[in-house]
Amino acid sequence: MSDDRLIVALDVPNALDALSLTARLGDAVSFYKIGLGMLTGGGLAVANELKQEHGKRIFLDLKLFDIGATVEKAVRGLVQYDLDFLTVHGDPHVVRAACEGASGSATKILAVTILTSLDRADLDASLIRPGAVPDLVAERAARAFDAGAHGVIASPQEASMIRALPEAAGRLIVTPGVRPAGSDLGDQKRVATPAQAIADGADHIVVGRPIWAASDPVAAARSILTELAG
């Protein structure tokens, strides 16, 4: 039995690899994330096939950012793929435009707060104003919710702070940067285990490398599902 709190990131080179992995995972996984890295490798075709032919839920993680009119037009085109989740950067003007583009569809707009691969030193290098990362994440989340976002993307370390916001009532929190105990952190810097992320307020966790790079991806996915169930 699958649990759609687990979203498996298809961070693989192309559509053939993605479909091979999803076939191996079968009924164990019901929700998949397709990101920018897979877009030119047939990502939209994979999204359409998984959704229409296999009944999977789809999270298209493009982190759109542009002027409002362009974002609205892009989102209006993308929701034709019957997406479940679509990401944009959490700047209020971007969120408002994306929500307008998604109006009339079932697609949920998720706002990226601060990428889970970044820490304070990275923000300093990008001239982002001073402040503790969790505080900045919570503030960006609140502003994104006020702009209409259905949910936010944040590291599991900030999930509890966001869940406590008045603006977060009824909204989604989706956490990448989730690693089972003992896993390699890869390029993630703000991480937690699957069970901890859910306990701290996340609705969904995104796991990629610990599943698709495992010698037995099915066993890796089922281990995470068992942890969530427990």
Secondary structure, DSSP 4 states (H G I P E B T S, - for coil): ---TTEEEE--SSSHHHHHHHHHHHGGG--EEEEEHHHIIIIIHHHHHHHHHHH--EEEEEEEE-S-HHHHHHHHHHHGGG--SEEEEE--HHHHHHHHHHHTTSSPEEEEE-S-TT--HHHHHHTTPPSS-HHHHHHHHHHHHHHTT-SEEE--GGGHHHHHTSGGGTT-EEEE--B--TT---TT-SS-B-HHHHHHTT-SEEEE-HHHHTSSSHHHHHHHHHHHHH-
